[in-house]
Amino acid sequence: MVPVDARLTDTPPVATEAGALAIIVVTADVERWRAAAAIAQANAALGRRTALYLHEAATGLLAEDDGAIAGMLEMGVRLVACQTGLAALGLALPPEIEAGGLVSFLAETGEERLIAV
């Protein structure tokens, strides 16, 4: 367990396998996006490895970001955007976000708990 003091520093905790979480955002719904970002940041704040995948149309949320991306990156959350969704929407990928597909995301997930939002 990460001491409370460690979570209050500017440095994200070192991620561990215990409690690892993979989140798939399945729609471009802003409320689901905010919930997914909050869940990802909370899990990462506990020192747990966390990954978030934006599926197809959900990649459009990257263009409407309200600071959630920066918050997740600061906490060490791994962000992956669907290549097909990016191409369909004509979006450029920010350098700090990985492009990938659902199959590769799930293959790299390993033993993490998986939730779809």
Rosetta silent file (secondary structure, phi, psi, omega in degrees, C-alpha in Angstrom):
SEQUENCE: MVPVDARLTDTPPVATEAGALAIIVVTADVERWRAAAAIAQANAALGRRTALYLHEAATGLLAEDDGAIAGMLEMGVRLVACQTGLAALGLALPPEIEAGGLVSFLAETGEERLIAV
SCORE:     score description
SCORE:     0.000 S_00000001
   1 L     0.000  142.237 -179.451    0.000    0.000    0.000 S_00000001
   2 L   -86.310  128.081  177.414    1.217    3.511   -0.822 S_00000001
   3 L   -60.977  148.779 -178.804    1.474    5.840    2.184 S_00000001
   4 H   -55.652  -40.148 -178.519   -0.876    8.827    2.001 S_00000001
   5 H   -58.102  -36.049 -177.567    2.117   11.221    1.997 S_00000001
   6 H   -67.412  -30.065 -178.950    3.450    9.654   -1.228 S_00000001
   7 H   -76.181  -13.505 -177.093    0.200   10.404   -3.042 S_00000001
   8 L   -96.186    2.914  179.497    0.493   14.097   -2.246 S_00000001
   9 L   -89.078  173.760  177.962    3.808   14.646   -3.999 S_00000001
  10 L   -79.055  -12.321 -177.388    4.373   15.768   -7.582 S_00000001
  11 L   -97.454  125.662  178.104    5.809   12.374   -8.473 S_00000001
  12 L   -65.087  148.905  178.371    3.348    9.601   -9.338 S_00000001
  13 L   -65.960  157.145  176.542    3.748    6.443   -7.281 S_00000001
  14 L   -72.124  125.728 -175.677    5.520    3.471   -8.830 S_00000001
  15 L   -71.865  140.426  178.416    2.816    1.307  -10.366 S_00000001
  16 E  -117.789  164.489  179.391    2.384   -2.219   -9.072 S_00000001
  17 E   -73.437  -34.401 -178.483    0.644   -5.279  -10.480 S_00000001
  18 E   -62.651  123.884  179.018   -1.660   -5.648   -7.474 S_00000001
  19 E    78.498   13.921  179.901   -4.935   -3.917   -8.292 S_00000001
  20 E   -59.244  146.138 -174.012   -3.920   -3.165  -11.887 S_00000001
  21 E  -138.813  135.848  173.423   -6.825   -1.853  -13.954 S_00000001
  22 E  -117.899  130.022 -177.525   -7.614   -1.542  -17.659 S_00000001
  23 E  -118.936  133.365  174.931  -10.467    0.756  -18.682 S_00000001
  24 E  -113.840  120.768  175.249  -12.166    0.823  -22.091 S_00000001
  25 E   -91.162  115.322 -169.653  -14.154    3.960  -22.956 S_00000001
  26 L   -95.985  -15.772 -179.742  -16.746    2.665  -25.421 S_00000001
  27 L  -135.251  170.452  179.118  -18.629    5.816  -26.442 S_00000001
  28 L   -89.757   21.070  179.359  -17.999    9.516  -26.957 S_00000001
  29 L   -71.387  124.072 -175.733  -20.231   10.365  -23.990 S_00000001
  30 H   -63.921  -38.212 -179.926  -18.583   13.114  -21.925 S_00000001
  31 H   -64.857  -39.845  177.048  -19.985   11.869  -18.606 S_00000001
  32 H   -65.807  -39.924  177.783  -18.560    8.390  -19.211 S_00000001
  33 H   -59.433  -47.350  179.744  -15.229    9.992  -20.185 S_00000001
  34 H   -62.749  -40.527  178.401  -15.121   11.986  -16.934 S_00000001
  35 H   -64.832  -44.302  179.315  -15.991    8.887  -14.930 S_00000001
  36 H   -61.868  -42.508  179.402  -13.320    6.822  -16.695 S_00000001
  37 H   -64.411  -41.287  179.449  -10.716    9.554  -16.109 S_00000001
  38 H   -65.330  -43.092  178.581  -11.646    9.802  -12.424 S_00000001
  39 H   -63.136  -44.790 -179.260  -11.478    6.006  -11.976 S_00000001
  40 H   -61.442  -46.488 -178.958   -8.121    5.854  -13.784 S_00000001
  41 H   -66.772  -38.005  178.617   -6.610    8.649  -11.693 S_00000001
  42 H   -64.661  -44.183  179.065   -7.920    7.175   -8.439 S_00000001
  43 H   -63.938  -42.882  178.434   -6.472    3.749   -9.236 S_00000001
  44 H   -65.139  -35.798  179.177   -3.134    5.282  -10.247 S_00000001
  45 H   -63.425  -24.719  177.649   -3.087    7.387   -7.060 S_00000001
  46 L   -84.463    4.239  178.689   -3.152    4.129   -5.120 S_00000001
  47 L    82.149   21.843 -177.867    0.048    3.097   -6.865 S_00000001
  48 E  -103.956  141.176  177.290   -1.643    0.648   -9.176 S_00000001
  49 E   -62.824  132.821 -175.057   -0.834    0.162  -12.848 S_00000001
  50 E  -139.027  135.491  176.903   -3.626    1.714  -14.916 S_00000001
  51 E  -133.442  144.324  179.614   -4.361    1.817  -18.647 S_00000001
  52 E  -130.223  130.529 -178.756   -7.201    3.506  -20.513 S_00000001
  53 E  -116.581  127.206  175.980   -8.288    2.710  -24.082 S_00000001
  54 E   -95.579  113.288 -174.560  -10.490    5.038  -26.156 S_00000001
  55 L   -91.494  132.265  175.319  -12.524    2.839  -28.527 S_00000001
  56 H    39.359 -111.520 -174.664  -13.581    4.043  -32.011 S_00000001
  57 H   -62.949  -21.596  178.972  -15.781    7.185  -31.676 S_00000001
  58 H   -63.078  -19.922  177.629  -14.526    7.740  -28.114 S_00000001
  59 H   -62.625  -23.259  176.979  -11.264    8.971  -29.654 S_00000001
  60 H   -61.388  -21.189  177.662  -13.168   12.166  -30.473 S_00000001
  61 H   -65.414  -21.551  177.865  -12.998   12.987  -26.773 S_00000001
  62 H   -62.112  -33.281 -178.989   -9.307   13.773  -27.270 S_00000001
  63 H   -77.458  -18.402 -177.150  -10.321   16.919  -29.180 S_00000001
  64 H  -111.362   19.750 -173.641  -12.663   18.006  -26.371 S_00000001
  65 L   -58.899  137.482  179.822  -10.368   17.274  -23.439 S_00000001
  66 L  -108.731   27.695 -178.750  -10.995   19.318  -20.309 S_00000001
  67 L   101.837   -6.079 -178.690   -7.664   18.600  -18.661 S_00000001
  68 H   -63.733  -37.711 -178.557   -8.392   14.947  -17.947 S_00000001
  69 H   -62.760  -48.352  179.685   -5.597   13.763  -20.241 S_00000001
  70 H   -60.027  -41.372  179.153   -2.956   15.857  -18.484 S_00000001
  71 H   -62.364  -42.973  179.524   -4.214   14.653  -15.107 S_00000001
  72 H   -67.530  -42.444  179.574   -4.040   11.011  -16.122 S_00000001
  73 H   -63.043  -39.571  177.604   -0.585   11.386  -17.665 S_00000001
  74 H   -61.950  -31.161 -179.476    0.699   13.088  -14.504 S_00000001
  75 L   -86.546   -4.021  178.247   -0.551   10.105  -12.509 S_00000001
  76 L    89.166   15.870  178.130    1.199    7.632  -14.825 S_00000001
  77 L   -73.445  133.755  175.924   -1.902    6.287  -16.584 S_00000001
  78 E   -83.671  122.411 -178.916   -1.128    4.659  -19.938 S_00000001
  79 E  -109.052  131.543  179.564   -3.436    6.111  -22.610 S_00000001
  80 E  -130.718  131.596  178.688   -4.192    4.274  -25.862 S_00000001
  81 E  -112.548  138.792 -179.580   -6.420    5.555  -28.687 S_00000001
  82 E   -61.504  123.902  179.617   -8.069    3.340  -31.298 S_00000001
  83 H   -60.885  -41.014 -179.479   -6.279    3.650  -34.637 S_00000001
  84 H   -64.858  -43.476  178.433   -9.499    3.099  -36.566 S_00000001
  85 H   -63.620  -41.189  178.095  -11.326    5.771  -34.593 S_00000001
  86 H   -61.401  -44.702 -179.426   -8.508    8.264  -35.091 S_00000001
  87 H   -65.860  -42.491 -178.357   -8.518    7.650  -38.852 S_00000001
  88 H   -63.760  -35.492 -178.751  -12.316    7.840  -39.121 S_00000001
  89 H   -93.769   -4.591  179.703  -12.418   11.167  -37.309 S_00000001
  90 L    65.786   34.189 -177.683   -9.279   12.542  -38.965 S_00000001
  91 L   -93.861  142.510  172.082   -7.646   13.251  -35.625 S_00000001
  92 L   -86.971  143.099 -177.679   -3.943   13.712  -35.016 S_00000001
  93 L   -91.268  125.006  173.981   -2.610   11.798  -32.067 S_00000001
  94 L   -60.199  144.998 -174.196   -0.883   13.745  -29.303 S_00000001
  95 L   -61.947  -25.152 -177.208    2.644   12.336  -28.815 S_00000001
  96 L   -84.384   -1.487  178.884    2.033   11.255  -25.223 S_00000001
  97 L  -112.257  135.661  179.910   -0.853    8.962  -26.227 S_00000001
  98 E   -83.112  146.803  170.098   -0.281    5.614  -27.902 S_00000001
  99 E   -96.367  140.574 -179.641   -2.151    4.491  -31.008 S_00000001
 100 E  -169.608  175.937  178.001   -3.341    0.919  -30.910 S_00000001
 101 L  -111.598  166.619 -178.406   -6.100   -1.540  -31.523 S_00000001
 102 H   -62.684  -39.783 -179.451   -8.443   -3.309  -29.174 S_00000001
 103 H   -62.768  -46.551 -179.991   -6.759   -6.687  -29.731 S_00000001
 104 H   -66.810  -36.921  178.052   -3.300   -5.368  -28.845 S_00000001
 105 H   -61.657  -46.737  179.834   -4.689   -3.472  -25.838 S_00000001
 106 H   -66.809  -36.697  179.001   -6.345   -6.617  -24.487 S_00000001
 107 H   -63.850  -35.967 -179.423   -3.245   -8.704  -25.233 S_00000001
 108 H   -83.881  -10.123 -177.475   -1.111   -6.287  -23.207 S_00000001
 109 H   -67.005  -37.467  178.824   -3.670   -6.109  -20.400 S_00000001
 110 L    65.436 -125.738 -174.503   -2.562   -9.367  -18.838 S_00000001
 111 L   -95.157    8.372 -179.927   -4.083   -9.954  -15.422 S_00000001
 112 L   -62.271  152.299  168.898   -5.552   -6.477  -14.915 S_00000001
 113 E   -69.872  145.250 -176.493   -9.142   -6.038  -13.962 S_00000001
 114 E  -122.860  128.236  174.492  -11.051   -4.826  -17.006 S_00000001
 115 E  -130.059  147.957  175.156  -13.975   -2.401  -17.002 S_00000001
 116 E  -114.629  132.577 -177.521  -15.869   -0.794  -19.874 S_00000001
 117 L  -120.191    0.000    0.000  -17.374    2.643  -19.346 S_00000001
